[in-house]
């Protein structure tokens, strides 16, 4: 399958792309609009470090991907917190009871891969013991927002028949509501234990950690009879790395340095619509 170099920026026509002229010969086959440039490239094509630096300086997202239709995809798997949505839910829950700084510090260390995910999750949940469930409702209704471009990406999945799975180290309270609101095909997350309308500080059932995310990708890829290049995975944290590496397209989305280093494709500046626009 032929490859294309895809560049994206909301004002791409105003950007300086002269550096590309030294590494890509002129071609009549490119596609260029105000925000996306698609250039056919050879199978062994690589962007030089100096060209990458010039693109990043202008906040241009770039990716080298197979030249295929979005309809050829079968499954997109996304992390929830700081990927499909703009917030870290557990941090925002904690903010309602004055524990945000403590919980956020643990979250940050976990996302950088400095401490074990399950250990950090249990520590954060324990701090929420006694919190009324209404605090979760407050976060969902008043704080939670989809990431830029997410709603359009979901609409495109529905239009082209691409399944969408939300797999999160966060909580089912949020994933299940997002599923109902936006018509997501599958959701998996951690179950908070609730007693007398308050959190007990415990979790029930299987922990959705890094390995669980990768396992769910493999399970549903096989169930749907998909090839590797029909699966996109998106995430920002260290616990997303095994899932990203198992996908045909592993996308580090506004990600931590460790996650960016572990993947070949990153979205650093744009929204989730960037992922859709890699494909015809």
N, C-alpha and C positions, 0 to 999 in steps of 0.2 A: 504493500500500500504506500502511495506517495505521501510525502510529508509537507507540511506548511509551517512557516513561521508566522505567528499571529501576534500583532502588536495592538494594544488597546489603551486608549486615553480619551477622556470626554472631549478634548480639543486636539485630537491627533493631527489634523491638518496644519495646526499652528506650531507643531513641534519640529525640531531640527532632526531630520532623519538622514542627514548627509553621510554619517558614519557607515550606514548600511551599504552605500555605493561601493565601498572598497571590498566588501565580502560577498555581495550578491549581485550577479550580473543583471543588467536590465532585462525585463521580461514583460511581454504583453499580457501575461496570464494572471497578474495580481488583481486582487479585489480591494478597493479602497473607498471607505466612506468617512464621515466626520469623526468616527470613534474607533474604527477597526481597519487594520491593514492585514491582508492575508497574502503571503508570498510563498510560492512553491520553492522548496529547497531540496538538496540532495540527501540521500540516506545517511551520509556521514557528516552532514552540516552541523557546525557548532558556532555559537556566538563567542567571539573573543571577549576576554575580560574587560578590555577597554571599551568595546561597544556596549556590553552589558552595563558598565558604569555610566555611560552617557545616557542610556535609556532610563536607568533608575534615577538619575539626577533630574530627569524631566517627568518623573512619576509615570512612566510607561510600563504597563504590565506586558510581559512577553512569554510565549510558550511555543515550543516546537511539538506539534501533534500530528497524528495521521489525518489526512484530508478526507474526513468522513462526515456523513450527515448526522445531525442530532438524533434523528429517528432510528439510527443504527444502534444507539445505546439501549440498554435494557434496564439498568438500575443505577440510581444515584443514592449513595449512602452519605449522610451528613451527621456530624456532631451537632449538638444543640447549642450549648453555651458558648458565646463569642464566635459562633459560626452561623448557624441558621438564625440565631437571635443575637442581639447586641450586648446582652448582659451575662454575668455569671449569677444564676438564680440563687445559689446558696449564699453568696455574698449579700445579695439584695434582701433576702429573708433575714439574715443576721442584722442588717442595718436597722430593721424595725425594732430591734431590742437592744441596740447599742453595742453589738458584738461584731460589727463589720470589719474593724481593723484586725481583730484576732483571726476571724475566719478568712478574710481576704489574704492575709499573710500565708496561711496554710495553703490556700488555693494557688497562689502564685508559685510557691515552691513546688507544688505538685505538678503544675502545668510545665514548669521548666525541667521536670524530671529529677528533681533533687531528693524527693522522698517518695516512698511507695504510694501508689494511688489509693489502694484499698485502705491502708493505714490512715492516709490523710482524710479520706472521705468519712470514715468512722469517727475520726477526731472532730471533724466539723459538725457532723450530725449530732454528736453527743452534746455539743455546745448549745444546740437548739432545743434541748429537753424542756418541756413545759410550754413551748411556744404554741399559741392558738393557731388552728388551721386557717383562720381568717387572715393571718399574715401572708400565707401562700396566695390566697385569693387577691389580696392587695397587690402583691407583686405581679401576678398575671394580668390583672385588669388595669393597673396604673403605671407599671414600670416596664414590663416586657414589651419589646418591639422587634419585629423582624429586621434582619440586616438589609442594607440597601440591595436592591435587585433580587431579593429572595422571593417575593411574591410573583414576580414575572417568571423567574426560573420554575417555580411550582406550576404556574399556568402553562408554561411550555411543556413540562413533563406530562400534564394532563392531555394537552393537545396532541402530543406525539406518541403517547402510550408508553412513556418511560416511567417505571416504578420508582417511588421515592421512599427511602427508609430513613427514619430518624433514630439514631442509636446514641445514647447519652449516658455518661457517668453521673448525670443529674437525676432528676426525680420524675416518676410517672405522673405526678400531679400536673406537671407542665406538658410533658410529651403527649399525654392523652388528650388534653385540651387543644393543643396545637393540631393533633390529628383530626379531631372533629371539626375544628374551625377551617382548616385548609385542605382537608381531604387527603392526608398523607396515607400511603398504602400500608406501611408497617412502622411501629414504634417500639423501642425497647429502652428501659431505664431502670433506676433503682427505686424500690418501694419503701417509702417512709412508713413507720409504724405509728398509727394514730389511736389514742385511747381517750375517751371523754372529750373529743374535739380538740385534743392537744397532741403535739408530738412527744413521743416517749424518749427520743434521742437514740432510737435504734432503727435498723433496716431489716426488712424481711426478704427472704428468697435470695436468688442468685445476684451476685455483685457484677454489674456491668463495668468491667475494667478493660484495659488495653487488649488482653487476649480474647475476652468475650466479644469485643467489637470486631476483631479480625475473624473470629469463628463465625459470627453472624453473617459477615460478608461472604465467606466461603459457602456457608449453608444455603443462603438465598441465591447466590450465583448459580450453584448447582441445581437448586429447586427450579429455577427459572430457565435452566438450560443455556446459560450465557457463556460466552467466551470472555477472556480477561479484558480485552479491549472494549467490551460492552459495559464495563463497570467503572463508575467514577466514585471516588471517596473524597470527602472534604473534612478538614479539621484543623485545629489550631494548637493543640497541646501535645505534650510528650506521650500521653496515653492514647493518642490517635495514630502514632507512628506505625505500629504493626498493621492496622487497617489500611492506612494510606499506601503502604508498601505492597499490600496484597492486591490492590486494585490496578486496573489497566492505566487509569489516570488518578494518581494520588495527589491531591491538591492541598498544599499548606496555605490556609486562608488567614491572612493577617496574623501569622503564626509566630510562636516563640522560636528563637534562633535554632534550638536543637531540632525542632520539627522541620523548619526550612532546610536545614542541612541534610535531613534524611529523605527528602523528596526531590524530584526533578522539576516539579512545576509549583510555582507559588503565585498567589494573588496578593500583592502587597498594597495596592492602591485602590483598585476598583471594588465594586460590589459583587454579589454572587451571580449577577447577569454576565460577568466576565466569563464564567465557566460555560454558559450557554453559547456565547459568541465565539468560542474556539471552533465550533462545529458549524457546518453549513445548515 
